[in-house]
């Protein structure tokens, strides 16, 4: 009885192996063929690099956006630094307070807070100006100006 069971089990395994081998050989996509090409990492990197360069060139030619470079700006005491819409600031030295022509403030992205006009802006925090006519100025309680890193358009008033 046990011998018959082993023979039947062996036949089933043999049939399964033959069936899977024949179905694999009949498939249309063989590795390395036109349907399933093999490419190197270097090829993929070069194609992606070209596509990224083309996309950056498109964005640059349509005039979309300002400079992505951080610029060091010295803000004299008594002067306001007003950053364009979407501009970013990082106060490096001095004590700064938020400035706004309305009741809305600046976004402190480091702490995830809204800095209302007249409130202190922390040093070394990334500050986003969501809309125009907003910026920072030196705290009137000090006599020195500010050194600020700015990304985007700005003006001193």
PyMOL commands that set and color helices and strands:
alter all, ss='L'
color gray80, all
select helices_A, chain A and resi 2-26+41-61
alter helices_A, ss='H'
color red, helices_A
select strands_A, chain A and resi 71-75+80-83+88-93+96-100+106-108+113-115+120-121+126-128+134-138+146-151+154-156
alter strands_A, ss='S'
color yellow, strands_A
deselect
rebuild
show_as cartoon
